[in-house]
Amino acid sequence: MEPSKVKERYQALKHQGPSRSLTRCNSTDLIPQVISQNQINLHSNICPKAPGVLFDSRTTYFNGINDDQDRPLSARVSSASITRQLSNVSLNDPKQSVTMNTPLHIRFRPIDLSSIIPMKDNKMRIYSNLTNSKHTDYFNLLSDELILTILRYLPRTSLASMAQVCRRLRSLTYDPSLWCRVDMSRKQIESCYLRDVLLRGTIILKMYQTTVFGNSIYSPNRNTWFTKLQFLDLTLATISSDCLLSLISACRSLRKLSLETLPLNLSIFEKLSLNSQLDTLNLTMCTGIDLDCCSILTSQMKHLRYLNLGWTQLSDQCVHYICRTIQSSIEQLTITGFRQGMTDECVENLTRRAVRLRVLDLSDSSLITDKSVTSVLHNCLYLEHIAFSRCYAIAPIAYASLKQLRQLVSLDIFGVVDERGLQKLHSLLGSSINLNQQRFSYVARPTYGLRRTSIWGLRTRP
């Protein structure tokens, strides 16, 4: 509606008299309320004489307002109070008059802007005010506990994005309960990112086939801190020896650890020995283990229960030393792949010290004979599973004597006898002992079989 038509309509309605007590025009929401300074809280009738300047400068104050719509669509303008000098203006009540120099307060009614403001390229844009008084932020009304419950269903990438929204969400997304279980398998990460994850209180961390760039997880300004890690899987990971050393140095509460295929050294074993609660250690196919490392392994790690030393390329001297000094707390042991290092004497010393053995894997030991079977039979009274796969120097009939072990339920002898020999041996052992059930050793390994989303039976989250 053009300004001239608004003025004509206003003049026509002014003679009909006011229809409501508010000091504004019925015909349009563009007419301001004029109130005297000493009557600010009093409502008067419609102003009988509206200054023409209000209509002349209408485009200045109400540019882009669509007057033809009774109910605007969006975008409200907040109410404003301004003081202006108006001359020759009076209210309906003759007792209330305004002199030439008396300042007047012109208070504008909140107006809904339904205008669609034209742009330079003739495009239309609708403005919506998110700070509308009628709008309620229901998310901020939720308690921290409810928001944390919602955030538990989000992946790590979404949590990292939400941490950049505001301070409250940042503190909530960094809550240790959301970072307790982390799965970073098959990713390529920087050592600084690994440090940030550990500082959020991670307890279970899976890094299967993860590539870590950098030589240290320590920051230049913070060199002494310890993580809450208890379960760490570094199976087939690509990480430098220095970065691995800094990671192990920051751990004091490790309970289960897998370092499969990683190169190790004496410094790493020294830091490992500081984890007094360590009971599970997987060293399958690790390299760099010398006699000094074996000394720390058997003398300082006194609470080890599950140990896997399969295919670690130990020297004959190291194999003999481990068998002579192994801790009596060992319950499950895999010491495979020592074709020339493992002898009957080693098995005899091993079974005499580790009297609590329940699982023993001596596969691929070419030099052991029937004497080793006899040593196991006499010393390992609690044995439940034993593996002699590819131990060709042992006569198949010697395995029949293992029937005397009351708790034995599984025997693996892959590559020793054919199918016919297995049937005959099964008839000698009885139905209580299963033959060739597990082709690969599962001792101390974090994942086995189809359970790829958990480590040591504990679920992880990507």
C-alpha positions in Angstrom: 0.0 0.0 0.0 1.4 3.4 -1.0 2.0 6.1 1.6 -0.7 8.4 0.1 -3.4 5.7 0.4 -2.4 5.1 4.0 -2.8 8.7 4.8 -6.3 8.9 3.1 -7.4 5.7 4.9 -6.2 7.1 8.2 -8.1 10.4 7.8 -11.3 8.5 6.9 -11.1 6.3 10.0 -10.2 9.2 12.3 -13.7 10.7 11.9 -15.4 7.4 12.8 -13.9 7.4 16.2 -11.6 5.0 17.9 -12.6 1.3 18.1 -10.1 0.4 20.9 -8.4 2.0 23.8 -4.8 1.6 22.5 -3.2 4.6 21.1 -2.7 3.3 17.6 -4.6 3.3 14.3 -7.0 0.5 13.5 -6.3 0.6 9.8 -2.6 0.0 9.9 0.2 -1.0 12.3 2.4 1.7 11.0 1.0 4.6 13.1 3.1 5.2 16.2 1.7 5.9 19.7 2.3 9.4 20.9 2.4 9.8 24.6 3.3 12.9 26.7 6.3 12.6 28.9 4.2 12.9 32.1 1.6 10.4 30.8 3.8 7.6 29.6 1.8 5.0 31.5 -1.7 6.3 30.4 -3.4 5.1 27.2 -5.1 7.8 25.1 -7.3 7.7 22.1 -6.2 7.7 18.5 -4.2 10.8 17.8 -6.5 13.1 15.8 -3.6 14.9 14.1 -0.9 12.6 12.9 2.1 14.6 11.7 2.6 14.4 8.0 6.3 13.7 8.6 5.4 10.2 9.7 4.0 9.5 6.3 6.6 11.4 4.4 9.4 9.5 6.1 7.6 6.2 6.1 10.0 4.6 3.8 12.8 5.4 6.2 11.3 3.6 9.2 9.3 0.9 7.5 11.1 0.2 4.3 10.0 -3.2 2.9 6.9 -3.7 5.0 4.0 -5.4 3.2 0.9 -3.4 4.2 -1.5 -5.6 2.4 -1.1 -8.6 4.7 -2.9 -8.5 8.0 -0.9 -11.3 9.6 2.8 -11.1 8.8 4.8 -14.2 8.1 8.0 -13.8 10.1 10.7 -11.6 11.5 9.5 -9.4 14.2 11.0 -6.0 15.0 11.6 -5.3 18.7 9.6 -2.5 20.3 11.5 0.9 20.5 11.0 4.1 22.5 12.3 7.2 20.9 12.1 10.9 21.9 11.4 13.4 19.2 10.3 17.1 19.1 6.9 17.4 17.5 5.1 20.8 17.0 1.4 21.5 16.9 0.4 18.0 18.1 -2.4 17.5 20.6 -4.3 14.5 22.0 -8.0 13.9 21.9 -8.4 14.9 25.5 -8.4 18.8 25.6 -6.8 18.7 29.1 -3.8 17.0 27.6 -1.8 19.3 25.4 1.7 19.4 24.2 3.6 22.6 23.8 6.0 23.5 21.1 9.1 22.5 23.0 7.8 19.7 25.1 9.6 16.4 24.2 7.3 13.6 23.2 8.0 9.9 23.5 7.0 8.0 20.4 6.8 4.3 21.3 6.4 1.9 18.4 4.3 -1.2 18.6 6.1 -4.5 17.8 5.5 -5.1 14.2 5.8 -8.4 12.3 7.9 -8.0 9.3 6.4 -10.1 6.6 8.3 -8.3 4.0 10.3 -10.1 1.4 13.1 -7.7 0.7 14.1 -7.5 -3.0 17.8 -8.0 -3.6 19.9 -6.4 -6.3 19.6 -9.5 -8.5 15.8 -9.5 -8.2 15.9 -12.4 -5.9 13.7 -12.7 -2.8 14.9 -13.4 0.7 12.8 -14.0 3.8 14.2 -13.0 7.1 13.5 -15.0 10.2 14.5 -13.8 13.6 15.8 -16.7 15.7 15.7 -14.5 18.8 11.9 -14.2 18.8 10.5 -14.1 22.3 8.1 -16.8 21.4 10.9 -19.2 20.4 12.0 -21.7 23.1 15.3 -23.6 23.0 14.1 -26.9 24.3 17.5 -28.5 23.9 19.1 -26.2 26.5 16.3 -27.0 28.9 17.5 -30.6 29.0 19.7 -31.7 31.9 23.3 -32.7 31.3 22.4 -36.4 32.1 19.8 -36.5 29.3 22.1 -34.8 26.8 24.9 -37.2 27.6 22.4 -40.1 27.0 21.7 -38.7 23.5 25.3 -38.1 22.7 26.2 -41.7 23.5 24.5 -42.7 20.2 26.7 -40.4 18.1 29.9 -41.3 16.3 33.2 -39.7 17.3 33.2 -37.4 14.3 29.8 -35.9 15.3 31.0 -35.4 18.8 34.0 -33.5 17.6 31.7 -31.2 15.5 29.4 -30.6 18.4 32.3 -29.6 20.6 32.7 -26.5 18.4 29.1 -25.2 19.0 29.3 -23.7 22.4 31.1 -24.1 25.8 28.4 -26.3 27.3 28.4 -28.8 24.5 32.2 -28.8 24.5 32.3 -29.7 28.1 29.6 -32.4 27.6 31.2 -33.9 24.5 34.5 -34.2 26.4 32.8 -36.2 29.2 34.9 -39.3 30.0 31.8 -41.5 29.7 31.6 -40.8 26.0 35.2 -41.7 25.4 35.5 -44.7 27.5 35.5 -47.1 24.6 37.2 -46.0 21.3 37.8 -47.9 18.1 40.3 -46.3 15.8 41.0 -49.4 13.6 42.3 -48.9 10.1 42.8 -45.2 10.4 45.7 -42.8 9.8 46.1 -40.4 12.7 48.6 -38.0 14.1 50.2 -38.6 17.5 48.7 -35.3 18.8 45.2 -36.6 18.0 45.9 -39.8 19.9 47.0 -37.7 22.8 43.8 -35.7 22.8 41.7 -38.9 22.8 43.7 -40.3 25.7 43.3 -37.1 27.8 39.5 -37.5 27.6 39.7 -40.6 29.8 39.7 -43.5 27.4 39.8 -46.9 29.1 39.4 -49.3 26.1 41.3 -48.4 22.9 41.4 -50.5 19.8 43.9 -49.5 17.1 43.9 -52.6 14.9 45.9 -51.8 11.7 46.1 -48.1 12.7 48.9 -45.9 11.3 50.2 -43.3 13.8 52.4 -40.5 12.5 54.8 -38.7 14.8 57.4 -39.7 17.3 55.7 -38.8 20.6 52.3 -38.3 22.1 53.6 -35.8 24.6 53.1 -32.1 24.0 56.0 -29.7 24.4 54.3 -27.9 27.3 53.1 -31.1 29.1 55.5 -33.9 29.5 54.2 -35.7 32.6 50.7 -37.2 32.6 49.3 -40.7 32.8 46.3 -42.1 30.9 43.5 -44.2 32.2 44.1 -46.9 29.6 43.4 -50.5 30.8 42.8 -52.3 27.5 45.0 -51.5 24.5 45.0 -53.3 21.2 47.9 -52.4 18.8 47.7 -55.5 16.7 49.2 -55.0 13.2 49.6 -51.2 13.9 52.2 -49.0 12.2 53.8 -46.9 14.9 57.4 -45.9 15.5 59.4 -47.2 18.4 59.7 -43.8 20.0 56.0 -43.1 19.7 55.2 -46.5 21.2 57.6 -45.9 24.0 55.9 -42.6 24.8 52.5 -44.3 24.7 53.6 -47.1 27.1 55.3 -44.5 29.4 52.0 -42.7 29.8 50.3 -45.9 31.0 50.2 -47.2 34.6 47.0 -49.1 34.7 47.2 -51.5 31.8 45.6 -54.8 32.3 45.5 -56.3 28.8 47.9 -55.4 26.0 48.4 -56.6 22.5 51.6 -55.6 20.6 51.4 -58.1 17.8 54.0 -57.7 15.0 55.5 -54.5 16.6 59.3 -54.0 17.0 60.2 -53.8 20.7 63.2 -53.0 22.8 64.5 -53.0 26.4 63.1 -49.5 27.2 59.6 -50.6 26.2 59.8 -53.6 28.5 61.0 -51.4 31.4 58.0 -49.2 31.0 55.7 -52.2 30.7 56.9 -53.5 34.0 55.5 -50.4 35.8 52.0 -51.6 35.1 51.5 -53.8 38.1 48.0 -54.9 37.1 49.1 -56.3 33.7 47.8 -59.9 33.4 47.4 -60.4 29.6 50.2 -59.8 27.1 50.2 -60.7 23.4 53.7 -60.6 21.8 52.9 -62.7 18.7 55.5 -62.1 15.9 57.2 -59.3 17.8 60.8 -58.6 17.1 63.7 -57.2 19.1 63.2 -59.3 22.2 66.5 -60.2 23.7 67.7 -61.9 26.9 67.3 -58.7 29.0 63.7 -58.3 27.8 63.0 -61.9 28.8 64.5 -61.2 32.2 62.1 -58.4 32.8 59.2 -60.5 31.4 59.7 -63.3 33.9 61.0 -61.5 36.9 59.1 -58.2 37.1 55.8 -59.0 35.5 54.6 -61.2 38.4 50.9 -61.0 37.7 50.9 -62.3 34.1 48.3 -65.0 33.5 47.9 -65.0 29.7 51.0 -64.8 27.6 51.5 -65.4 23.9 55.1 -65.7 22.6 54.3 -67.3 19.3 56.8 -66.8 16.4 58.7 -64.1 18.3 62.1 -65.2 16.8 63.6 -65.7 20.2 67.1 -67.2 20.4 67.6 -70.6 21.9 69.1 -69.0 25.0 66.0 -66.9 25.5 63.7 -69.9 25.1 65.6 -71.9 27.7 65.7 -68.9 30.0 61.9 -68.4 29.8 61.2 -72.0 30.5 63.4 -72.0 33.6 62.2 -68.7 35.1 58.6 -68.4 34.0 56.1 -67.2 36.7 53.9 -69.7 38.4 50.9 -67.5 37.9 50.7 -68.3 34.1 47.5 -70.0 33.2 47.5 -69.8 29.4 50.7 -69.9 27.4 51.5 -70.0 23.7 55.2 -70.6 22.9 55.1 -71.8 19.3 57.4 -71.6 16.3 60.7 -72.6 18.0 61.6 -75.6 15.8 65.1 -75.9 17.1 64.9 -74.0 20.4 62.2 -76.0 22.3 63.4 -79.3 23.7 62.1 -81.9 26.0 64.2 -80.3 28.8 62.5 -77.0 28.2 59.1 -78.6 28.4 60.1 -80.3 31.6 61.2 -77.1 33.3 58.2 -75.2 32.0 55.6 -77.6 33.3 57.3 -77.9 36.7 57.1 -74.1 37.2 53.8 -73.3 35.6 51.7 -75.7 37.6 48.5 -73.7 37.1 48.5 -74.1 33.3 45.1 -74.6 31.8 46.0 -73.9 28.1 49.3 -74.8 26.6 50.3 -74.5 22.9 53.6 -76.1 21.9 53.0 -76.3 18.2 55.8 -76.3 15.6 58.3 -77.6 18.0 60.2 -80.2 15.9 62.6 -81.5 18.6 60.1 -82.5 21.4 59.3 -86.2 21.7 57.1 -88.5 23.8 59.0 -87.3 26.9 57.3 -83.9 26.6 53.9 -85.6 26.6 54.8 -87.4 29.8 56.0 -84.2 31.5 52.7 -82.5 30.7 50.8 -85.5 32.0 52.6 -85.5 35.3 52.8 -81.8 36.0 49.8 -80.1 34.4 46.9 -81.5 36.4 44.5 -78.6 35.5 45.1 -78.6 31.8 42.0 -78.1 29.7 43.5 -77.5 26.2 46.8 -78.5 24.7 48.2 -78.2 21.2 51.0 -80.3 19.6 50.4 -79.4 16.0 53.2 -80.3 13.6 55.3 -81.9 16.3 56.4 -84.7 14.1 58.8 -86.3 16.6 55.9 -87.4 18.9 54.3 -90.8 18.2 50.6 -90.5 17.7 49.9 -93.3 20.1 51.5 -91.2 22.9 48.5 -88.8 22.8 46.3 -91.6 24.1 47.8 -91.2 27.5 46.4 -87.7 27.9 43.1 -89.3 28.7 44.3 -89.4 32.3 43.9 -85.6 32.5 40.5 -85.3 34.0 39.9 -81.7 32.9 41.2 -82.0 29.4 38.5 -81.2 26.8 40.5 -80.3 23.6 43.6 -81.6 21.8 45.0 -80.1 18.6 47.4 -82.2 16.5 47.0 -80.6 13.1 49.4 -82.1 10.5 50.3 -85.2 12.6 47.9 -87.9 11.6 45.4 -88.4 8.8 41.6 -88.7 9.0 41.8 -92.4 9.7 44.3 -91.9 12.5 42.1 -89.2 14.0 39.1 -91.6 14.2 41.2 -94.3 15.9 42.7 -91.7 18.3 39.3 -90.3 19.1 38.0 -93.8 20.0 41.0 -94.2 22.4 40.5 -90.8 24.1 36.8 -91.0 24.4 34.0 -88.6 23.5 34.9 -86.1 26.2 38.0 -84.9 24.4 37.6 -83.0 21.1 40.3 -83.2 18.4 41.5 -80.4 16.1 38.9 -77.8 17.1 41.1 -74.7 17.0 43.6 -74.3 14.1 45.1 -71.0 15.5 46.0 -70.0 19.0 43.7 -67.6 20.8 45.7 -67.1 23.9 46.0 -63.4 24.9 44.7 -62.2 21.5 42.1 -59.3 21.7 39.9 -60.6 18.8 39.3 -64.2 17.8 36.8 -65.6 15.3 33.9 -63.4 14.3 34.1 -61.0 17.2 35.7 -58.1 15.4 33.9 -55.3 17.2 35.3 -56.1 20.6 38.6 -56.7 22.3 38.9 -59.3 25.0 35.1 -59.5 25.1 34.6 -55.8 25.6 32.7 -53.8 23.0 34.3 -50.8 21.4 32.8 -47.8 19.5 34.1 -46.2 16.3 
